[in-house]
Amino acid sequence: MSEAKKRVTLTLDPELLEVAEAAVDAGEARSVSAWVNAALAEKKRRQERAQLLIEQDLVQARESDPQEYERAMQWAQDIAGGEEGQAA
């Protein structure tokens, strides 16, 4: 990710800290910080993958039935109260 790491202070649920410490004790992570960093990197990867799948589904929906796609987008915008891609 980044060459330079930044020090932060975290507050963790005790059971999650125990899991991280157990991973360190088992040699699965160099440190609790490394374990947390890996968990955040995995979360980021999953979110990016989910966003890519959503975008692919939108393209497929737009191509397969443009009119239905436009109706659905208008409905979603009406519900959200904003333009496409913007939070209300």
LINURSUL-V796930 format. One record per residue. N is the residue number from 1. RES is the residue in one small letter. SS is DSSP state (@ for helix, = for strand, . for the rest). PSI is psi in degrees with one decimal (none if undefined). NEAR is the number of other C-alpha atoms within 10 Angstrom. Layout:
# LINURSUL-V796930
n->(N,N)
res->(RES,RES)
ss->(SS,SS)
psi->(PSI,PSI)
near->(NEAR,NEAR)
This chain:
# LINURSUL-V796930
n->(1,2,3,4,5,6,7,8,9,10,11,12,13,14,15,16,17,18,19,20,21,22,23,24,25,26,27,28,29,30,31,32,33,34,35,36,37,38,39,40,41,42,43,44,45,46,47,48,49,50,51,52,53,54,55,56,57,58,59,60,61,62,63,64,65,66,67,68,69,70,71,72,73,74,75,76,77,78,79,80,81,82,83,84,85,86,87,88)
res->(m,s,e,a,k,k,r,v,t,l,t,l,d,p,e,l,l,e,v,a,e,a,a,v,d,a,g,e,a,r,s,v,s,a,w,v,n,a,a,l,a,e,k,k,r,r,q,e,r,a,q,l,l,i,e,q,d,l,v,q,a,r,e,s,d,p,q,e,y,e,r,a,m,q,w,a,q,d,i,a,g,g,e,e,g,q,a,a)
ss->(.,.,.,.,.,.,.,.,.,.,.,.,.,@,@,@,@,@,@,@,@,@,@,@,@,.,.,.,.,.,.,@,@,@,@,@,@,@,@,@,@,@,@,@,@,@,@,@,@,@,@,@,@,@,@,@,@,@,@,@,@,@,@,@,.,@,@,@,@,@,@,@,@,@,@,@,@,@,@,@,.,.,.,.,.,.,.,.)
psi->(-86.3,145.6,-44.3,126.3,154.8,137.1,132.0,162.8,129.9,151.0,120.4,151.3,139.0,-39.3,-31.1,-38.6,-40.5,-40.6,-44.5,-44.7,-36.9,-38.4,-39.8,-47.6,-33.3,-2.0,13.0,-16.4,148.9,-31.7,168.9,-39.6,-43.1,-38.5,-46.5,-42.9,-44.4,-39.6,-41.6,-38.2,-40.6,-41.8,-44.8,-44.5,-43.3,-40.8,-42.1,-40.9,-43.6,-42.1,-41.1,-43.1,-40.1,-46.0,-39.9,-40.9,-39.0,-43.0,-45.5,-43.2,-42.0,-40.4,-35.7,-33.2,80.8,-38.5,-44.6,-38.1,-47.4,-40.8,-44.6,-41.2,-40.3,-42.6,-46.4,-40.8,-39.0,-42.1,-44.5,-23.2,22.7,-176.3,163.8,129.3,0.4,140.7,148.0,none)
near->(5,5,5,6,8,6,7,6,5,8,6,9,8,9,9,11,15,13,13,21,19,14,16,17,13,10,10,13,17,13,15,18,16,14,19,16,13,13,13,12,13,12,12,12,12,12,12,12,12,12,12,12,12,12,12,12,12,14,13,13,16,15,11,11,10,13,12,12,17,13,11,13,16,15,12,14,17,12,10,14,12,13,13,12,8,9,9,11)
